[in-house]
Amino acid sequence: TKSHYSEPYWPKKQGAVMAMERVTLFGLDIVRERRVNYSRLDPVISRDIFIREALVNLDTKLNQEFLTHNQQLVEQVEELEAKSRRRDILVDEEHLVAFYQQRLPQDICTEAGFRKWWSRQQDKDCLKFRLDELMQQDAGHISALDYPDHWQQGNLRLPLVYHFDPKDPDDGVSVLIPLPLLNQVVNKG
């Protein structure tokens, strides 16, 4: 018999890269579509998929502190992009994948393998991003004076929300006014 594997994918539930297997005997299909653990068959491709989907895109059951830290930093840079209405501050996904590829051992391609390695890891900060690693360029031009986090009128101090998507009706900056405070807002316009 010969086995043929196709469509490797990352299912969060399994925590390992899976693929479809087709088994043939003299060219005739014996088994058409059987799910198999692809991590054991091709750990190199599985490692790349694991890093990209589980660690970068956070499609994982892992709940290590570095994942939360990294996501908060990414959101911080995305907020700078929304304020400045530019999409060139945050590094692309390939930089994030390269970050993990440099730091993870070559044999880590499943959540179980990661957990085992992580439990022996002494430096729990080794997988934490630094803000400067996430930025393609300096964002010093984005100041709190030009892009405030709050809007103030009299005693009212309301948060501002920046959103950058020209096709979205919420594109731009918005102030969210709770209904009970609406009568306290004065239109100076």
Backbone as JSON, one array per atom type, in Angstrom:
{
  "sequence": "TKSHYSEPYWPKKQGAVMAMERVTLFGLDIVRERRVNYSRLDPVISRDIFIREALVNLDTKLNQEFLTHNQQLVEQVEELEAKSRRRDILVDEEHLVAFYQQRLPQDICTEAGFRKWWSRQQDKDCLKFRLDELMQQDAGHISALDYPDHWQQGNLRLPLVYHFDPKDPDDGVSVLIPLPLLNQVVNKG",
  "N": [[0.84, -1.19, 0.0], [0.32, 2.34, -0.49], [0.62, 5.46, 1.05], [-0.83, 8.66, 0.87], [-0.63, 12.04, 1.63], [-2.47, 14.98, 2.36], [-3.55, 18.42, 2.52], [-2.64, 19.64, 5.13], [-3.54, 20.93, 8.3], [-4.41, 23.11, 11.08], [-6.06, 22.12, 13.85], [-7.54, 23.47, 16.64], [-8.65, 22.01, 18.7], [-7.36, 19.47, 18.7], [-4.69, 20.19, 19.04], [-2.5, 19.67, 17.53], [-0.95, 19.34, 14.32], [-2.97, 18.21, 11.72], [-3.8, 16.01, 8.98], [-5.13, 14.9, 5.82], [-5.35, 11.53, 4.89], [-4.79, 9.32, 2.23], [-5.03, 6.06, 1.21], [-3.64, 3.78, -1.01], [-3.73, 0.82, -3.07], [-1.99, -0.69, -5.43], [-2.75, 1.44, -7.04], [-5.46, 1.68, -6.61], [-7.97, 3.11, -4.57], [-8.02, 2.43, -1.17], [-8.46, 3.5, 1.3], [-10.04, 6.54, 1.53], [-10.35, 9.24, 2.76], [-8.86, 9.86, 5.6], [-8.33, 11.14, 8.76], [-5.21, 12.05, 10.05], [-2.49, 12.32, 12.38], [-0.41, 14.67, 11.46], [1.86, 15.79, 12.44], [3.69, 13.93, 13.3], [4.5, 12.83, 10.93], [5.56, 14.84, 9.24], [7.46, 16.83, 10.71], [8.7, 19.31, 10.22], [7.13, 20.96, 8.47], [4.87, 20.89, 10.06], [5.75, 22.19, 12.35], [6.04, 24.83, 11.42], [3.35, 25.41, 10.81], [2.21, 25.09, 13.35], [3.52, 27.16, 14.82], [2.66, 29.42, 13.38], [-0.22, 29.29, 13.47], [-0.98, 28.56, 16.15], [0.72, 30.06, 17.95], [1.2, 32.64, 16.81], [-1.29, 33.45, 15.63], [-2.89, 32.84, 17.72], [-4.67, 30.66, 17.95], [-5.27, 28.53, 19.94], [-5.13, 26.28, 22.8], [-3.31, 26.78, 24.66], [-2.26, 28.65, 27.49], [-0.23, 30.31, 28.39], [1.56, 32.94, 30.04], [3.16, 34.59, 28.43], [1.87, 34.67, 25.96], [-0.41, 36.25, 26.39], [0.86, 38.64, 27.11], [2.28, 39.19, 24.71], [0.11, 39.51, 22.91], [-1.11, 41.77, 23.98], [0.88, 43.7, 23.49], [0.91, 43.68, 20.67], [-1.69, 44.62, 20.18], [-1.39, 47.16, 21.25], [0.39, 48.35, 19.42], [-1.21, 48.17, 17.15], [-3.18, 49.95, 17.9], [-1.74, 52.34, 17.81], [-1.39, 52.43, 15.07], [-4.05, 52.75, 14.25], [-4.62, 55.25, 15.34], [-2.83, 56.91, 13.94], [-3.63, 56.41, 11.42], [-2.36, 54.63, 9.65], [-0.9, 51.73, 8.18], [1.62, 50.68, 8.55], [3.24, 50.33, 10.76], [3.22, 48.14, 12.59], [5.02, 45.1, 12.51], [5.05, 42.55, 9.94], [3.31, 39.35, 9.71], [5.21, 37.4, 9.12], [7.56, 38.24, 10.41], [6.86, 37.84, 13.05], [6.5, 35.08, 13.09], [9.13, 34.3, 12.5], [10.4, 35.19, 14.82], [9.49, 33.34, 16.79], [10.43, 30.98, 15.59], [13.18, 31.23, 15.84], [13.55, 30.94, 18.55], [12.29, 28.65, 19.54], [12.87, 25.14, 20.07], [13.75, 22.82, 17.44], [12.19, 20.52, 17.38], [9.65, 21.06, 18.35], [6.36, 20.95, 17.65], [3.77, 20.58, 18.36], [1.08, 21.2, 20.72], [1.32, 19.66, 23.04], [4.03, 18.89, 22.96], [5.13, 21.43, 23.18], [4.23, 22.22, 25.74], [5.61, 20.39, 27.36], [8.3, 21.09, 26.84], [8.18, 23.76, 27.71], [7.69, 23.49, 30.45], [10.15, 22.73, 31.4], [11.65, 24.9, 30.84], [13.77, 27.48, 31.86], [14.0, 30.3, 31.57], [11.35, 32.18, 31.52], [10.69, 34.42, 30.15], [11.66, 34.32, 27.63], [10.12, 34.08, 25.34], [8.72, 36.39, 25.11], [7.64, 39.26, 23.41], [9.29, 42.34, 22.64], [8.48, 45.78, 22.6], [9.82, 47.31, 20.66], [10.57, 45.32, 18.86], [8.27, 44.77, 17.53], [7.7, 46.9, 15.96], [7.99, 48.42, 12.84], [8.87, 50.92, 12.28], [9.66, 54.04, 13.9], [7.34, 55.38, 16.19], [7.17, 57.84, 17.28], [6.04, 60.19, 16.44], [3.4, 60.02, 17.04], [1.71, 61.42, 19.28], [0.34, 61.92, 22.6], [-0.85, 64.35, 22.8], [-1.63, 65.03, 20.19], [-3.19, 62.81, 19.58], [-5.33, 62.1, 21.66], [-6.38, 60.0, 24.45], [-8.72, 60.4, 25.76], [-11.71, 62.4, 25.84], [-12.59, 65.55, 26.98], [-15.01, 67.5, 28.58], [-15.95, 69.98, 30.53], [-16.85, 68.55, 33.56], [-17.01, 66.06, 32.53], [-15.34, 63.21, 31.37], [-14.56, 61.31, 28.8], [-13.89, 58.21, 27.13], [-11.97, 57.93, 24.09], [-12.23, 56.24, 21.0], [-10.29, 54.85, 18.54], [-10.43, 53.95, 15.17], [-9.36, 52.37, 12.3], [-10.37, 51.86, 9.26], [-11.24, 52.43, 6.25], [-13.51, 51.5, 4.84], [-15.38, 50.89, 6.7], [-18.21, 51.96, 8.57], [-17.63, 52.97, 11.11], [-15.16, 54.13, 10.9], [-12.48, 56.19, 11.86], [-12.39, 58.5, 14.61], [-14.12, 58.0, 17.64], [-16.35, 58.97, 20.22], [-17.68, 57.55, 23.04], [-20.67, 57.99, 24.54], [-22.3, 57.47, 27.46], [-25.77, 56.86, 27.92], [-27.05, 58.0, 30.31], [-25.39, 60.21, 30.7], [-25.69, 61.81, 28.56], [-27.3, 64.15, 28.49], [-25.64, 65.97, 29.71], [-23.72, 66.75, 27.99], [-22.55, 69.38, 26.06], [-23.34, 70.94, 23.06], [-21.17, 72.6, 21.13], [-21.08, 73.35, 18.59]],
  "CA": [[0.0, 0.0, 0.0], [0.98, 3.64, -0.45], [-0.15, 6.5, 1.71], [-0.69, 10.01, 0.32], [-1.14, 12.99, 2.62], [-2.78, 16.29, 1.8], [-4.3, 19.41, 3.3], [-2.33, 19.78, 6.55], [-4.26, 22.05, 8.9], [-4.28, 23.2, 12.53], [-7.29, 22.16, 14.65], [-7.29, 23.88, 18.01], [-9.1, 20.94, 19.61], [-6.35, 18.41, 18.79], [-3.43, 20.76, 19.49], [-1.45, 19.12, 16.67], [-1.29, 19.47, 12.9], [-3.62, 17.03, 11.16], [-3.87, 15.99, 7.51], [-5.98, 13.84, 5.26], [-4.56, 10.43, 4.33], [-5.43, 8.44, 1.23], [-4.25, 4.84, 1.08], [-3.92, 3.08, -2.27], [-3.1, -0.48, -3.31], [-1.88, -0.81, -6.89], [-3.45, 2.56, -7.66], [-6.87, 1.72, -6.21], [-8.17, 3.65, -3.23], [-8.5, 1.55, -0.11], [-8.98, 4.48, 2.26], [-10.08, 7.83, 0.82], [-10.06, 10.4, 3.6], [-8.73, 9.52, 7.01], [-7.55, 12.16, 9.46], [-4.04, 11.51, 10.75], [-1.62, 13.3, 13.02], [0.64, 14.99, 10.49], [3.04, 16.24, 13.17], [4.64, 12.81, 13.35], [4.93, 12.51, 9.56], [6.38, 15.93, 8.71], [7.58, 17.8, 11.81], [9.17, 20.62, 9.74], [5.95, 21.71, 8.03], [3.99, 20.97, 11.22], [6.3, 23.23, 13.23], [5.68, 26.12, 10.84], [1.91, 25.59, 10.99], [2.0, 25.27, 14.79], [3.95, 28.52, 15.2], [1.81, 30.43, 12.71], [-1.61, 29.24, 13.9], [-1.15, 28.52, 17.61], [1.42, 31.1, 18.69], [1.03, 33.98, 16.22], [-2.72, 33.76, 15.48], [-3.51, 32.51, 19.01], [-5.7, 29.63, 17.83], [-4.64, 27.53, 20.79], [-5.59, 26.1, 24.17], [-2.22, 27.2, 25.54], [-2.6, 29.87, 28.2], [0.96, 30.83, 29.02], [1.54, 34.38, 30.26], [3.81, 35.31, 27.33], [0.9, 34.86, 24.88], [-1.19, 37.43, 26.76], [1.78, 39.78, 27.02], [2.53, 39.47, 23.3], [-1.1, 40.02, 22.3], [-1.3, 43.14, 24.45], [1.81, 44.57, 22.75], [0.41, 43.77, 19.29], [-2.85, 45.52, 20.21], [-0.87, 48.5, 21.5], [0.91, 48.86, 18.15], [-2.37, 48.35, 16.26], [-3.84, 51.19, 18.32], [-0.94, 53.42, 17.23], [-1.72, 52.46, 13.64], [-5.39, 53.32, 14.1], [-4.54, 56.69, 15.63], [-2.1, 57.62, 12.88], [-4.26, 56.03, 10.14], [-1.31, 54.01, 8.83], [-0.78, 50.29, 8.39], [3.02, 50.3, 8.32], [4.02, 50.38, 12.0], [3.35, 46.77, 13.08], [5.71, 44.19, 11.6], [4.12, 41.59, 9.36], [3.21, 38.04, 10.35], [6.45, 36.64, 8.91], [8.49, 38.62, 11.47], [6.41, 37.19, 14.28], [6.82, 33.66, 12.92], [10.59, 34.19, 12.61], [10.72, 35.37, 16.24], [9.29, 32.06, 17.47], [11.3, 29.97, 14.98], [14.53, 31.4, 16.39], [13.6, 30.66, 19.98], [11.78, 27.32, 19.87], [13.63, 24.0, 19.55], [13.28, 22.32, 16.15], [11.25, 19.4, 17.5], [8.37, 21.5, 18.9], [5.36, 21.14, 16.59], [2.44, 20.32, 18.92], [0.87, 21.82, 22.03], [1.87, 18.76, 24.07], [5.48, 19.05, 22.92], [5.44, 22.76, 23.69], [4.04, 22.22, 27.2], [6.71, 19.63, 27.96], [9.49, 21.94, 26.75], [7.97, 24.97, 28.51], [7.79, 23.14, 31.87], [11.58, 22.64, 31.73], [12.28, 26.16, 30.45], [14.13, 28.33, 33.0], [13.72, 31.71, 31.26], [9.95, 32.29, 31.09], [10.55, 35.65, 29.34], [12.35, 34.14, 26.35], [9.17, 34.18, 24.23], [7.99, 37.66, 25.19], [8.03, 40.32, 22.48], [9.57, 43.7, 23.11], [7.73, 46.72, 21.76], [10.64, 47.7, 19.5], [10.6, 44.21, 17.91], [7.0, 44.74, 16.82], [7.51, 48.12, 15.19], [8.85, 48.59, 11.66], [9.41, 52.27, 12.31], [9.4, 54.79, 15.11], [6.01, 55.98, 16.27], [7.3, 59.01, 18.14], [5.18, 61.26, 15.93], [2.04, 59.79, 17.52], [1.76, 61.9, 20.65], [-0.94, 61.98, 23.32], [-1.43, 65.67, 22.53], [-2.29, 64.95, 18.88], [-4.13, 61.68, 19.58], [-5.65, 61.84, 23.08], [-7.15, 58.8, 24.77], [-9.98, 60.82, 26.35], [-12.3, 63.68, 25.47], [-13.06, 66.18, 28.2], [-15.85, 68.69, 28.49], [-16.35, 70.24, 31.91], [-16.53, 67.44, 34.46], [-17.08, 64.8, 31.79], [-14.13, 62.69, 30.74], [-15.04, 60.13, 28.1], [-12.84, 57.59, 26.32], [-12.01, 58.0, 22.64], [-11.9, 54.98, 20.34], [-9.77, 55.07, 17.19], [-10.65, 52.79, 14.3], [-8.88, 52.68, 10.95], [-10.86, 50.99, 8.2], [-12.02, 53.36, 5.43], [-14.77, 50.92, 4.35], [-16.25, 50.68, 7.85], [-18.88, 53.19, 9.01], [-17.01, 53.46, 12.34], [-13.82, 54.63, 10.59], [-12.15, 57.49, 12.45], [-12.36, 58.55, 16.07], [-15.47, 58.06, 18.2], [-16.49, 59.11, 21.66], [-18.85, 56.79, 23.49], [-21.33, 58.74, 25.6], [-23.36, 56.69, 28.09], [-27.07, 57.53, 27.86], [-27.33, 58.88, 31.45], [-24.56, 61.41, 30.66], [-25.94, 62.51, 27.3], [-27.83, 65.49, 28.71], [-24.59, 66.82, 30.26], [-22.85, 67.14, 26.89], [-22.98, 70.64, 25.45], [-22.94, 71.04, 21.66], [-20.58, 73.9, 20.88], [-20.86, 73.36, 17.19]],
  "C": [[0.88, 1.25, 0.0], [0.04, 4.63, 0.22], [0.19, 7.84, 1.09], [-1.33, 10.96, 1.32], [-1.38, 14.33, 1.96], [-3.48, 17.15, 2.83], [-3.93, 19.45, 4.78], [-3.0, 21.04, 7.1], [-4.1, 21.98, 10.42], [-5.66, 23.2, 13.18], [-6.94, 22.46, 16.11], [-7.6, 22.74, 18.99], [-8.02, 19.86, 19.79], [-5.01, 18.94, 19.3], [-2.24, 20.2, 18.72], [-1.91, 19.26, 15.22], [-1.85, 18.14, 12.41], [-3.59, 17.14, 9.64], [-4.81, 14.87, 7.09], [-5.07, 12.79, 4.62], [-5.43, 9.65, 3.34], [-4.49, 7.26, 1.05], [-4.66, 4.13, -0.19], [-3.18, 1.75, -2.3], [-3.15, -0.69, -4.82], [-2.72, 0.25, -7.61], [-4.92, 2.66, -7.31], [-6.99, 2.24, -4.78], [-8.71, 2.58, -2.29], [-9.16, 2.42, 0.97], [-8.92, 5.83, 1.58], [-9.66, 9.0, 1.69], [-10.07, 9.99, 5.06], [-7.86, 10.61, 7.64], [-6.41, 11.48, 10.21], [-3.27, 12.66, 11.37], [-0.42, 13.54, 12.12], [1.94, 15.42, 11.17], [4.11, 15.15, 13.24], [5.24, 12.51, 11.97], [5.86, 13.57, 8.97], [6.51, 17.02, 9.77], [8.03, 19.19, 11.35], [7.99, 21.49, 9.32], [5.0, 21.9, 9.22], [4.45, 22.05, 12.19], [5.91, 24.61, 12.73], [4.19, 26.41, 11.04], [1.58, 25.83, 12.46], [2.36, 26.69, 15.22], [2.99, 29.56, 14.64], [0.39, 30.45, 13.31], [-1.77, 29.33, 15.42], [-0.52, 29.72, 18.31], [1.2, 32.5, 18.13], [-0.44, 34.36, 16.14], [-3.55, 33.4, 16.71], [-4.7, 31.56, 18.91], [-5.2, 28.41, 18.61], [-5.35, 27.41, 22.13], [-4.49, 26.47, 25.16], [-2.62, 28.5, 26.22], [-1.41, 30.45, 28.96], [0.92, 32.36, 29.04], [2.15, 35.15, 29.09], [2.84, 35.56, 26.17], [0.02, 36.09, 25.14], [-0.36, 38.69, 26.62], [1.99, 40.17, 25.56], [1.3, 40.05, 22.61], [-1.38, 41.45, 22.73], [-0.37, 44.12, 23.72], [1.37, 44.75, 21.31], [-0.77, 44.74, 19.23], [-2.42, 46.97, 20.45], [-0.34, 49.13, 20.21], [-0.23, 49.06, 17.15], [-3.14, 49.62, 16.62], [-3.06, 52.41, 17.8], [-1.22, 53.56, 15.75], [-3.09, 53.1, 13.41], [-5.37, 54.82, 14.34], [-3.9, 57.45, 14.48], [-2.65, 57.33, 11.49], [-3.21, 55.51, 9.16], [-1.24, 52.53, 9.17], [0.67, 49.83, 8.22], [3.87, 50.38, 9.59], [4.26, 48.97, 12.53], [4.07, 45.91, 12.04], [4.72, 43.17, 11.06], [4.21, 40.23, 10.07], [4.51, 37.24, 10.23], [7.51, 36.99, 9.96], [8.14, 37.95, 12.78], [6.72, 35.69, 14.24], [8.32, 33.44, 13.1], [11.05, 34.33, 14.07], [10.62, 34.04, 16.97], [10.21, 30.97, 16.89], [12.72, 30.04, 15.54], [14.64, 30.91, 17.82], [13.11, 29.26, 20.37], [12.71, 26.23, 19.33], [12.98, 23.44, 18.28], [12.22, 21.23, 16.26], [9.88, 19.79, 18.06], [7.39, 21.78, 17.76], [3.95, 20.8, 17.05], [2.31, 21.05, 20.25], [1.47, 20.96, 23.14], [3.39, 18.87, 24.12], [5.91, 20.4, 23.48], [5.33, 22.78, 25.21], [5.18, 21.5, 27.91], [7.99, 20.45, 27.97], [9.36, 23.14, 27.69], [8.11, 24.66, 30.01], [9.25, 23.04, 32.33], [12.32, 23.95, 31.47], [12.53, 27.03, 31.68], [13.71, 29.78, 32.77], [12.31, 31.83, 30.68], [9.69, 33.56, 30.28], [11.13, 35.49, 27.94], [11.42, 34.27, 25.14], [8.32, 35.45, 24.27], [8.55, 38.64, 24.16], [8.46, 41.54, 23.27], [8.88, 44.63, 22.13], [8.52, 47.1, 20.51], [10.75, 46.59, 18.46], [9.34, 44.15, 17.05], [6.8, 45.92, 15.88], [8.52, 48.22, 14.06], [9.52, 49.95, 11.67], [9.01, 52.94, 13.61], [8.0, 55.41, 15.06], [6.02, 57.19, 17.19], [6.42, 60.18, 17.71], [3.73, 61.13, 16.4], [2.02, 60.17, 19.0], [0.36, 61.92, 21.27], [-1.62, 63.33, 23.11], [-2.2, 65.66, 21.21], [-3.39, 63.88, 18.84], [-4.49, 61.32, 21.03], [-6.47, 60.56, 23.26], [-8.53, 59.14, 25.32], [-10.42, 62.17, 25.79], [-12.88, 64.28, 26.74], [-13.89, 67.41, 27.88], [-16.4, 68.92, 29.9], [-15.89, 69.12, 32.81], [-16.54, 66.09, 33.76], [-15.72, 64.45, 31.19], [-14.5, 61.34, 30.13], [-13.94, 59.55, 27.21], [-13.08, 57.78, 24.82], [-11.57, 56.65, 22.08], [-11.49, 55.3, 18.92], [-9.95, 53.79, 16.39], [-10.23, 53.18, 12.89], [-9.31, 51.58, 9.99], [-11.78, 51.85, 7.33], [-13.35, 52.81, 4.93], [-15.8, 50.76, 5.47], [-16.93, 51.99, 8.25], [-18.29, 53.79, 10.29], [-15.59, 53.97, 12.13], [-13.62, 56.01, 11.21], [-12.08, 57.39, 13.96], [-13.78, 58.74, 16.58], [-15.38, 58.28, 19.7], [-17.78, 58.39, 22.04], [-19.45, 57.5, 24.7], [-22.43, 57.86, 26.19], [-24.66, 57.51, 28.12], [-27.35, 58.43, 29.07], [-26.51, 60.19, 31.43], [-24.84, 62.29, 29.43], [-26.45, 63.94, 27.51], [-26.8, 66.47, 29.29], [-23.63, 67.32, 29.17], [-23.42, 68.39, 26.23], [-22.45, 70.69, 24.03], [-22.45, 72.46, 21.41], [-20.46, 74.17, 19.39], [-21.6, 74.26, 16.34]]
}
